[in-house]
Amino acid sequence: MNFFPQIDFSIIIPHYDSFDLLQRAVASIPDCEGIEVIVVDNGPHKISECVLGSYRKNVRILYSEIGKGAGRARNVGIQNSNGFFF
């Protein structure tokens, strides 16, 4: 018996110190059980959790090496995704 919702899509957002844009990006994604949002923070301040809080149940925050770029952040997101990714 599977107690976890089926993840149909994983949306990966690389993030580096633009918290207003991050909030807008996450808010624009439907809050559905079949969609997981993975924010990969590779900035020096690591305060994405404070900015996003727990206002969405389908958001996971991961951390990448500081300054390794969006490509590295996307790869970290892909490696940790559970559905198809965009």
C-alpha positions in Angstrom: 0.0 0.0 0.0 1.4 3.4 -1.0 0.7 6.2 1.4 2.6 8.9 -0.6 0.9 10.7 -3.5 1.9 9.9 -7.0 4.3 12.5 -8.3 3.6 13.2 -12.0 5.9 16.1 -12.5 8.9 17.6 -10.8 9.6 21.3 -11.4 13.2 22.2 -10.6 14.1 25.9 -9.8 17.8 26.8 -9.4 18.1 29.7 -7.1 20.8 32.3 -6.3 19.8 35.2 -4.0 16.8 36.5 -5.8 14.1 35.9 -3.1 11.3 38.0 -4.6 11.6 36.2 -7.9 11.7 32.9 -6.1 8.5 33.6 -4.2 6.8 34.7 -7.4 8.0 31.6 -9.3 6.8 29.2 -6.7 3.5 31.0 -6.3 2.8 30.6 -10.0 2.9 26.8 -9.9 -0.3 25.0 -9.0 -0.4 23.5 -5.6 -1.4 20.0 -6.6 -0.5 16.6 -5.1 0.9 15.4 -8.5 3.4 18.2 -8.8 6.6 18.5 -6.7 8.7 21.7 -6.7 12.4 21.4 -6.0 14.2 24.6 -5.2 18.0 24.1 -5.4 19.7 27.0 -3.6 23.4 27.6 -4.4 23.7 31.0 -3.0 25.8 32.1 0.0 22.9 33.1 2.2 20.8 29.9 2.4 17.6 31.5 3.6 15.2 30.0 1.0 13.5 28.1 3.9 12.8 31.4 5.7 11.5 33.0 2.5 9.3 30.1 1.4 8.4 28.9 4.9 5.9 26.0 4.9 3.2 27.7 2.9 3.3 24.9 0.3 3.4 21.2 1.1 4.9 20.1 -2.2 8.1 22.3 -2.1 11.5 20.7 -1.2 14.6 22.8 -0.7 18.0 21.4 -1.5 21.4 23.0 -1.4 24.2 22.8 -4.0 27.8 24.0 -3.8 28.0 27.8 -3.6 28.7 29.4 -6.9 28.7 26.3 -9.1 26.0 27.7 -11.3 22.5 26.9 -12.5 23.6 23.8 -14.4 24.9 22.2 -11.3 21.8 23.2 -9.4 19.6 21.6 -12.0 21.6 18.4 -11.9 21.2 18.2 -8.1 17.4 18.7 -8.6 17.2 16.0 -11.3 19.0 13.5 -9.1 16.5 14.1 -6.3 13.3 14.3 -8.4 10.5 11.7 -8.2 8.6 12.5 -11.4 9.1 13.8 -14.8 11.0 17.1 -14.7 10.8 20.5 -16.4 
